[in-house]
Amino acid sequence: MLVAAAFTTLLTVALYLAVSNNAFGFGFPLDDAWIHQTYARNLAELREWAFIPGRASAGSTAPLWSAWISLGYFVHLDPLFWTYVSGLTLLALTAGLAARWLAVRMPERKPLAWILAVLIPLEWHLAWAALSGMETLALAAIAMLCFYWLESRRVGALGVGLLIGVGVWIRPDALTLAVAAVGYMLLRDREKVLRPWLSLAFGLTVPLLPYLAFQRWLSGEILPNTFFAKQAEYAALRELPFLVRWLTQAGIPGDWLGADGLPSGGPVIGVLMVLLPGLLITIRHTWRSRQWAELIPLAWAALYLAVYALRLPVTFQHGRYAIPVIPVLLVFSFEGMARWIRPRSQQIKVRVPSRAWVLVVALSSLIFWVIGAGAYGRDVAIIESEMVATARWIEDNLPPEAVVAAHDIGAIGYFARGDLIDLAGLVSPEVIPFIRDEAALARYLDESGAEYLVTFPGWYPELTEGRSPVFVTGALHSPAAGGENMAVYAWTR
């Protein structure tokens, strides 16, 4: 199964990187990846946990991921190459673990698990995440390993707790897996519930306490700046009804295609659309067999989406915050499909629909795999031609001591290496209380001695109104996708 997952992953990486290179070149499809690269480089070169040299900060949501990326800098590997290799390894690992977990859930149809090991690397959100430079698939792999351990009982509560605690260093969201672990204990080990709970709590605490202390040391809070900044920036979205927010997190409803005709939707916009009936079959089968513990991973996925719907109901970048639930949904959906299909049945009313469903799943998987590569190439082209191009212009044309206020800061921090004011609050947490108040931001920029403002004009219409840019990228990719060009403005009091 792992061999099948690895082979399909290599094909996926080859296709997505080839499309990206043809569209513009190699890079990352979102600016946040450059934040990790900046922390990683500074850790390796300066031995500092800082985005801006000399200033320790809690701007990395995933300190363990940033530290892992820094290993490439320590041994002088090309940063893109090392990050890509890390991502493709996680994709293959996620697929292999999902297949093993499915084999535990369906021992009677274990040979079909290798098909899932192939299907997961073809899922376009997961392929995009593998090459995004982000920690998304690390959390997905941890979730797969957690559920595999819990369902197979190969590892006890202590090991599960340690895994979840380490996962928090990848993303604080991993803490939700502890709820799933407790659910397994309540439903399966009622007579021994105290001992597993204590083991789980101890295992979780060992990595968690250093994490909380680390964040406290960096910022005075026990969570990274991103936890507070993102919620403040998108607070207005929480005014929508909760059910609408939850469904939107899953991609229902949502924009299936972007302005350029490429996919731009949440987790279910892909092969899951045709696999979802299998999810219902799995739920029905589990309900009838009264094996309630087997539904816990699905409940975790619902809880995970609910947490984001409650506090951060955003769906940009293909719903990237919801991507870690996709492998769980694929396992449950594929399980239901495997229970229902009988392509060799003697009954035509069973054989024909079974073969049709298999064909539709295969075709939709391949179709979304290919057009997802186009979406990845487009996203990389936008970041490279906007954020990276602007950062390189700043590096070449502004004095190193210039104070630049920017949103986003990833590429600018990496390439320009100057003094930065982060309008998104990740490394400038003092702006969080007034993060969407442009009048207050203007006063803050004046008081902070900002000399330049870097942004997309539409993001800050009041700050950019009446100002003539000193630089505009003029690239075609962002406008073609319905966006605009990034600009640099001289900030005058």
MARKOL-274116 format. One record per residue (C-alpha): z, x, y. Coordinates in steps of 0.05 Angstrom, whole numbers, plus 5000, padded with zeros to 4 digits. Last residue first. Layout:
ZXY/...
//
This chain:
514450466238/508050756208/506450756135/499551066122/496350646069/493750836000/489650315962/488950055891/482649645879/482648915860/483448465799/479047955764/477048395705/470648625741/474848775802/479149255760/473249615727/468849745788/472450315822/472850345898/479250765894/481350605965/484151146011/486751176082/487750426080/487450026144/493749626157/493648926187/497048616127/499249136075/506648996076/505648246082/500448196026/504648605977/501748515908/494948305935/493948975968/494449365903/499549895919/501050565951/504950606016/505451256054/510351596102/516851286078/522851526118/528151136080/530150706139/522950496152/521650356078/527949946075/525949536135/519249396102/522649216037/527048716073/520948376104/517448396036/523048036000/520948075926/525348675908/531048485954/536948605908/532849095865/531249575922/537350015909/534950125838/529950655861/527850965794/525850305762/526249885825/519149625827/518249885898/519550595873/520451075930/517551745911/518052475931/512252855901/510053015829/502852795843/500552765770/506452475732/510052105786/503651805812/501551605741/507951225729/509750965799/506750275803/508250035858/509050585908/512850865968/510751585982/514852096020/510452706034/513653376015/507853575970/502853476027/497652926014/490353045996/489753345926/495953055892/495152395928/487952355905/490252515833/495251955836/490051475862/485251645805/490851575755/492950885781/486050595793/480350905752/484951125695/489050495693/482950045697/479050445646/484850435597/485249685603/477749595593/477750045531/483549665502/480148995515/473849245483/477849475422/480648775420/473448525415/472648925351/479348745318/478648025342/472047965303/474748335242/480947895236/476847265251/472047445195/477347595143/481546985160/475446525160/473146795093/479946715061/480546005088/473545825062/475146114993/481445694988/478045075016/472545134963/477045294903/482144734913/477444134919/472844484869/478144464815/477145034766/481145484811/478446184824/479746194899/486845914890/489945954959/496745634971/502146144957/498146724986/496846325049/504246185057/505846915048/500447115098/503746675150/510746935137/508547665137/503947565197/509447225238/514147805223/508848315241/507547945307/514847935330/514448635361/508548415406/512847945449/514048455505/506648625504/504447925521/497248145526/498648615585/502048065625/505947505591/512147455633/518147005620/523647525632/530647215626/530246565586/523246615559/524747345541/530947155502/527346555472/521746995444/526847425408/530546805384/524146515354/522647185320/529747215295/529146505266/522946745229/526847335202/532446855181/528046395141/529346755075/536746645084/535745895075/533445945003/533845194995/527845184948/524844594985/526144905053/523245575031/516845245007/516044825070/517345425116/512345845077/507145285080/508245215155/507045965165/500845915122/498045415171/498945975223/493746425191/487846165230/491046275298/494646885272/487947245270/488047295345/491346945403/498046825368/501447415400/499647285473/492847255506/487747665544/481847725499/475447985533/470847525573/471047925637/475547435674/480547455616/480147055552/485346645514/489146465577/495546155551/498745545521/501345745471/501246505474/507946615440/511246775506/507746165535/511145725484/517945975505/516445905579/513945195570/520045025529/524545315583/521644885639/518845325695/523745585748/524546225708/517946465736/521046565805/525647115777/519747575763/521848175805/529348065794/528648035718/524248655718/529049055761/535448885723/533449085652/528749615681/534749975711/537250145642/543549815613/550850015615/550850075691/553250655735/546150925736/545451555694/552551635668/553050895651/546450925614/548851515572/555551175559/552150545535/547650955489/553551365464/557150715447/551050415411/549750985361/556450935325/557750205344/552249915300/554650265237/561850045252/559849325266/555549285203/560949575160/566149105189/561548515179/559848725108/567448755092/569148085124/563447665093/564947795020/565447074996/560046845043/555147375021/548347035023/548346545082/553546875126/551347575110/544047435123/545847105189/549947715209/543848155198/539447685239/544347695297/544448455293/536948445300/537848185371/540648875389/533549145381/532048845449/535649435481/529349835465/528450505430/535750725439/537550025417/533850175352/538750725336/544150185336/539849735294/538850275242/546150465241/548049735230/543049675173/545850295141/552950035145/550949345120/548249635055/541449915037/536949704980/539048974988/531748774982/532248245036/536648625084/533049285073/526148985083/528648595143/531249225177/525149635158/520549115188/524749055251/525049815259/517449845252/516549315306/521449685352/517350325343/511149915353/513049735425/515250435446/509450555493/503651035496/498850455490/495150715429/499350355376/500449765423/492949615426/492449655350/498449185345/495348685394/488648745357/491048585287/486849045244/492749505229/496448885202/490948625157/490349245113/497749265092/497248505086/491748605035/496149104998/501348564989/496648164944/498748564883/505948304891/504247584875/510147424829/514647894868/513647464930/519347614980/520248324954/512648444955/512548165026/517648685047/513549235016/507348995054/511248955119/513849665108/506849935097/504049575158/509649805204/508950515177/501450525189/502450275261/508150765272/503951345249/498251105294/502951105354/505951795341/498952085332/496751765397/502852045434/501652745407/494252735425/495452455495/500752975509/496453565485/501253975443/505354525476/511054555426/516254305475/511253835508/509853485442/517353435430/517853075497/514652455466/520652385421/525352425481/521451885517/521751455455/529251565448/530251395521/526650725515/527650325579/526350945620/528250875693/535551065684/535551645733/537752365741/534952645806/533153385808/525953285789/523552565801/523252205734/529552525710/533152705646/532953455661/531454055616/526254265668/520154355624/521753935563/525853405596/521253385656/515253295610/518552725571/520952365633/513952405663/510552205598/515151605591/513351385662/506051515646/506350975592/508650495645/501750525678/498350115624/492250205579/493450945567/488351505571/481951755541/475451665577/471751135617/468550585575/465551045522/472151415513/475850755507/470850485456/471451125415/479051105421/479350395396/474550515338/477751165313/484750875319/482750265279/479350675225/485451125220/489950515215/485750235159/486550875119/494050915133/495350185113/491350265049/495150905032/501750565048/500050005000/
//
